[in-house]
Amino acid sequence: MSRVLVVDDEPSICWSLERLLRAEGHDVITVSNAENALQVIDVEAIDAMILDVRLPGMSGLQAIPQIRSKLGAIPIVLITAFGDLETAIEAVQNEVTEYLTKPFDLDHAAEVIRDALARRGSTAEDAAVSDPSALHRSTLVGRSEPMQNVFKKIALAARNDLPVLIVGETGTGKELVAAAIHENSMRRSRPYVPITLPAINPTQIEIELFGYARGAVSGSTEAREGMFAASVGGTILLDEVGELPLPVQLKLLRLLEQREYTPLGDIRGRECDVRVLAATSYDLRPRVTSQQFREDLYFRLAVFEIRLPPLRERLEDIPLLCEYFLTKLSYPNPRSAIDPETLNELRSRPWRGNVRELRNALEHSAVLARGQTILPQHLPEAQQLTTAAAGTVERTVTLTDMVQLWLKRQLEGDTGNSEDGLFDRFLAEVEPVLIRGVIEASKGSRAAAAQRLGMHRATLREKMRRYGIDVDDIG
């Protein structure tokens, strides 16, 4: 049995957590402020703490250094009414075990506390961000659970020097994530160089990144430094890293593993202390399978991965995002400027261009509404938004994307009473398409089609019979 100290000025939260923890077999003490908590830990043996950020008097974050000086590395679970990136950074800086965002689910809270107690006694590492005044507030906005997970991962990434792979659809904020990692890292005083690879001629990417020796390029009389040389000591972002040509991928792998590179036409390696962040708007794994992207480089870049949720998966953040963008536009009364019907319309849209598309929609609407309440008729048409906000890099829709979309639709209407299971329904959708396509590519030869499909001819005949596929109908 452990003794847990709960510090929160809301009696209902103290009561709920006390009941929860006692049911788990723990001894519980509750207090309403940090000052009383510090008095308790002077006389009681405390195994873990649950600590609210906003308290009367001293805040929870302000109290943590004193708690640590008295109790050492005990588990601390932070409670916050609004989890943003700054909170996540400070939590990691203060070696907080985990944090919960109000309102939280009690089952989830029990799991978090259980895990925190299981990790009791582990030695916390020294924080990479040691000066709170150096923290930068990100323009990433969101209260949803998916965004809270993103904030936590940014905070963890900022305190180490490993490569990070940032994955997210166009318009989800990958560059903002990369900038936040750099700004809150030990390299924040050094250069941050973001590079959009699709904007560079593929034949020039190696030169742009690694430079060249004198005489290596026709007409050149001087050596030229590349982007990595300009980033020494700092951070470089390779946006749309999947567009790197294979020879350049090998050079990047060498830089990541040996911290050196060789400019084009040179024979001498150059030492290079640069942190590499990479971003992609599509899943790189199919490119690895098709040998368009090196497997060893993929795993080296994906040591730590941050996946950004598309806006359609965090619709609860739309009101907050609207307030944020309207504030930036200096729009009158940004918190109440959106009509409820307009919010309903915004929540119903697919947002293929994600947050960037929403920002464009609000800028359009603000012009038409002219400082008044923004109504549904002020919004641009959804189809127009999708086209205009897609950005310069088109996202490749993969087979995985299509399967996930199919599964989501099936689960939404699935009551569990269907005679056919999901797997059988999926096969019924895809097998006929696959078989027809392979037979057509094999010019009607069942033997060749069976060989390509990797199945026995008898199995192919049975599947053709099941799906009503006739070779004579395939032209």
Solvent accessible surface area in square Angstrom, and as a share of the most:
residue,aa,sasa,rsa
1,M,188,0.84
2,S,6,0.04
3,R,75,0.28
4,V,0,0.00
5,L,0,0.00
6,V,0,0.00
7,V,0,0.00
8,D,1,0.01
9,D,63,0.33
10,E,73,0.33
11,P,111,0.70
12,S,73,0.47
13,I,25,0.13
14,C,15,0.09
15,W,148,0.52
16,S,28,0.18
17,L,0,0.00
18,E,47,0.21
19,R,149,0.54
20,L,29,0.15
21,L,1,0.01
22,R,115,0.42
23,A,91,0.71
24,E,67,0.30
25,G,38,0.37
26,H,29,0.13
27,D,35,0.18
28,V,8,0.04
29,I,41,0.21
30,T,50,0.29
31,V,23,0.13
32,S,54,0.35
33,N,30,0.16
34,A,0,0.00
35,E,69,0.31
36,N,57,0.29
37,A,1,0.01
38,L,18,0.09
39,Q,118,0.52
40,V,25,0.14
41,I,11,0.05
42,D,92,0.48
43,V,121,0.70
44,E,62,0.28
45,A,81,0.63
46,I,11,0.06
47,D,42,0.22
48,A,5,0.04
49,M,1,0.00
50,I,1,0.01
51,L,0,0.00
52,D,4,0.02
53,V,22,0.13
54,R,183,0.67
55,L,18,0.09
56,P,73,0.46
57,G,72,0.69
58,M,45,0.20
59,S,28,0.18
60,G,0,0.00
61,L,27,0.13
62,Q,118,0.52
63,A,1,0.01
64,I,1,0.00
65,P,78,0.49
66,Q,75,0.33
67,I,1,0.00
68,R,40,0.15
69,S,92,0.59
70,K,92,0.39
71,L,41,0.20
72,G,34,0.33
73,A,47,0.37
74,I,21,0.11
75,P,6,0.04
76,I,0,0.00
77,V,3,0.02
78,L,0,0.00
79,I,0,0.00
80,T,7,0.04
81,A,55,0.43
82,F,67,0.28
83,G,0,0.00
84,D,20,0.10
85,L,3,0.02
86,E,46,0.21
87,T,18,0.10
88,A,1,0.01
89,I,4,0.02
90,E,38,0.17
91,A,4,0.03
92,V,22,0.13
93,Q,32,0.14
94,N,24,0.12
95,E,50,0.22
96,V,18,0.10
97,T,30,0.17
98,E,52,0.23
99,Y,9,0.03
100,L,3,0.01
101,T,32,0.18
102,K,36,0.15
103,P,137,0.86
104,F,40,0.16
105,D,87,0.45
106,L,71,0.36
107,D,112,0.58
108,H,80,0.36
109,A,0,0.00
110,A,7,0.06
111,E,106,0.47
112,V,14,0.08
113,I,6,0.03
114,R,121,0.44
115,D,66,0.34
116,A,2,0.01
117,L,12,0.06
118,A,86,0.66
119,R,120,0.44
120,R,110,0.40
121,G,66,0.64
122,S,70,0.45
123,T,127,0.74
124,A,42,0.32
125,E,127,0.57
126,D,135,0.70
127,A,27,0.21
128,A,17,0.13
129,V,6,0.03
130,S,86,0.56
131,D,62,0.32
132,P,73,0.46
133,S,99,0.64
134,A,20,0.15
135,L,24,0.12
136,H,80,0.36
137,R,162,0.59
138,S,20,0.13
139,T,63,0.37
140,L,14,0.07
141,V,22,0.13
142,G,2,0.02
143,R,129,0.47
144,S,4,0.03
145,E,121,0.54
146,P,43,0.27
147,M,3,0.01
148,Q,8,0.04
149,N,72,0.37
150,V,4,0.03
151,F,0,0.00
152,K,44,0.19
153,K,82,0.35
154,I,0,0.00
155,A,2,0.01
156,L,80,0.40
157,A,0,0.00
158,A,1,0.01
159,R,48,0.17
160,N,52,0.27
161,D,61,0.32
162,L,78,0.39
163,P,9,0.06
164,V,0,0.00
165,L,2,0.01
166,I,0,0.00
167,V,13,0.07
168,G,7,0.06
169,E,19,0.09
170,T,17,0.10
171,G,7,0.07
172,T,7,0.04
173,G,17,0.16
174,K,18,0.07
175,E,85,0.38
176,L,79,0.39
177,V,0,0.00
178,A,0,0.00
179,A,23,0.18
180,A,2,0.02
181,I,0,0.00
182,H,9,0.04
183,E,57,0.26
184,N,1,0.00
185,S,3,0.02
186,M,136,0.61
187,R,24,0.09
188,R,67,0.24
189,S,102,0.66
190,R,127,0.46
191,P,48,0.30
192,Y,61,0.23
193,V,27,0.15
194,P,68,0.43
195,I,8,0.04
196,T,51,0.30
197,L,0,0.00
198,P,61,0.38
199,A,86,0.67
200,I,31,0.16
201,N,88,0.45
202,P,91,0.57
203,T,108,0.63
204,Q,74,0.33
205,I,3,0.01
206,E,39,0.17
207,I,16,0.08
208,E,37,0.17
209,L,0,0.00
210,F,1,0.01
211,G,0,0.00
212,Y,29,0.11
213,A,16,0.12
214,R,177,0.64
215,G,57,0.55
216,A,39,0.30
217,V,45,0.26
218,S,114,0.73
219,G,81,0.78
220,S,24,0.15
221,T,103,0.60
222,E,119,0.53
223,A,61,0.47
224,R,102,0.37
225,E,110,0.49
226,G,7,0.07
227,M,64,0.28
228,F,0,0.00
229,A,28,0.21
230,A,61,0.48
231,S,0,0.00
232,V,63,0.36
233,G,14,0.14
234,G,0,0.00
235,T,0,0.00
236,I,0,0.00
237,L,0,0.00
238,L,0,0.00
239,D,15,0.08
240,E,4,0.02
241,V,0,0.00
242,G,3,0.03
243,E,66,0.30
244,L,5,0.02
245,P,39,0.25
246,L,84,0.42
247,P,92,0.58
248,V,5,0.03
249,Q,0,0.00
250,L,93,0.47
251,K,41,0.17
252,L,0,0.00
253,L,14,0.07
254,R,80,0.29
255,L,3,0.02
256,L,20,0.10
257,E,105,0.47
258,Q,112,0.50
259,R,105,0.38
260,E,43,0.19
261,Y,7,0.03
262,T,20,0.11
263,P,5,0.03
264,L,60,0.30
265,G,59,0.56
266,D,23,0.12
267,I,168,0.85
268,R,154,0.56
269,G,39,0.38
270,R,70,0.25
271,E,159,0.71
272,C,2,0.01
273,D,67,0.35
274,V,7,0.04
275,R,4,0.02
276,V,3,0.02
277,L,0,0.00
278,A,0,0.00
279,A,0,0.00
280,T,1,0.00
281,S,2,0.01
282,Y,9,0.03
283,D,24,0.12
284,L,2,0.01
285,R,120,0.44
286,P,54,0.34
287,R,59,0.22
288,V,26,0.15
289,T,116,0.67
290,S,65,0.42
291,Q,149,0.66
292,Q,98,0.43
293,F,2,0.01
294,R,76,0.28
295,E,101,0.45
296,D,61,0.32
297,L,0,0.00
298,Y,19,0.07
299,F,125,0.52
300,R,69,0.25
301,L,0,0.00
302,A,23,0.18
303,V,68,0.39
304,F,46,0.19
305,E,41,0.18
306,I,0,0.00
307,R,117,0.43
308,L,9,0.05
309,P,16,0.10
310,P,15,0.09
311,L,1,0.00
312,R,93,0.34
313,E,102,0.46
314,R,7,0.03
315,L,54,0.27
316,E,110,0.49
317,D,1,0.00
318,I,0,0.00
319,P,45,0.28
320,L,26,0.13
321,L,4,0.02
322,C,2,0.01
323,E,43,0.19
324,Y,54,0.21
325,F,23,0.09
326,L,0,0.00
327,T,77,0.45
328,K,133,0.56
329,L,74,0.37
330,S,98,0.63
331,Y,17,0.07
332,P,71,0.45
333,N,111,0.57
334,P,35,0.22
335,R,197,0.72
336,S,82,0.53
337,A,6,0.05
338,I,19,0.10
339,D,31,0.16
340,P,94,0.59
341,E,105,0.47
342,T,0,0.00
343,L,31,0.15
344,N,77,0.40
345,E,59,0.26
346,L,0,0.00
347,R,87,0.32
348,S,81,0.53
349,R,24,0.09
350,P,54,0.34
351,W,0,0.00
352,R,149,0.54
353,G,1,0.01
354,N,0,0.00
355,V,23,0.13
356,R,91,0.33
357,E,3,0.01
358,L,0,0.00
359,R,93,0.34
360,N,43,0.22
361,A,0,0.00
362,L,0,0.00
363,E,68,0.30
364,H,67,0.30
365,S,0,0.00
366,A,15,0.12
367,V,111,0.64
368,L,87,0.43
369,A,5,0.04
370,R,200,0.73
371,G,26,0.25
372,Q,127,0.57
373,T,62,0.36
374,I,0,0.00
375,L,60,0.30
376,P,51,0.32
377,Q,131,0.58
378,H,30,0.14
379,L,15,0.08
380,P,7,0.05
381,E,128,0.57
382,A,37,0.29
383,Q,148,0.66
384,Q,96,0.43
385,L,7,0.04
386,T,32,0.19
387,T,109,0.63
388,A,75,0.58
389,A,1,0.01
390,A,30,0.23
391,G,36,0.35
392,T,136,0.79
393,V,27,0.16
394,E,126,0.56
395,R,74,0.27
396,T,68,0.40
397,V,96,0.55
398,T,17,0.10
399,L,130,0.64
400,T,61,0.36
401,D,31,0.16
402,M,105,0.47
403,V,51,0.29
404,Q,108,0.48
405,L,83,0.41
406,W,48,0.17
407,L,69,0.34
408,K,100,0.42
409,R,156,0.57
410,Q,45,0.20
411,L,95,0.48
412,E,128,0.58
413,G,64,0.62
414,D,48,0.25
415,T,110,0.64
416,G,62,0.59
417,N,127,0.65
418,S,59,0.38
419,E,179,0.80
420,D,77,0.40
421,G,40,0.38
422,L,52,0.26
423,F,142,0.59
424,D,81,0.42
425,R,57,0.21
426,F,50,0.21
427,L,51,0.25
428,A,57,0.44
429,E,96,0.43
430,V,56,0.32
431,E,22,0.10
432,P,24,0.15
433,V,110,0.63
434,L,101,0.50
435,I,2,0.01
436,R,97,0.36
437,G,38,0.37
438,V,24,0.14
439,I,0,0.00
440,E,98,0.44
441,A,61,0.47
442,S,13,0.08
443,K,191,0.81
444,G,25,0.24
445,S,46,0.29
446,R,106,0.39
447,A,50,0.39
448,A,37,0.28
449,A,0,0.00
450,A,3,0.02
451,Q,150,0.67
452,R,156,0.57
453,L,38,0.19
454,G,70,0.67
455,M,53,0.24
456,H,129,0.58
457,R,134,0.49
458,A,45,0.35
459,T,58,0.33
460,L,0,0.00
461,R,121,0.44
462,E,71,0.32
463,K,30,0.13
464,M,9,0.04
465,R,166,0.61
466,R,132,0.48
467,Y,49,0.19
468,G,57,0.54
469,I,11,0.06
470,D,67,0.35
471,V,31,0.18
472,D,131,0.68
473,D,110,0.57
474,I,30,0.15
475,G,99,0.95
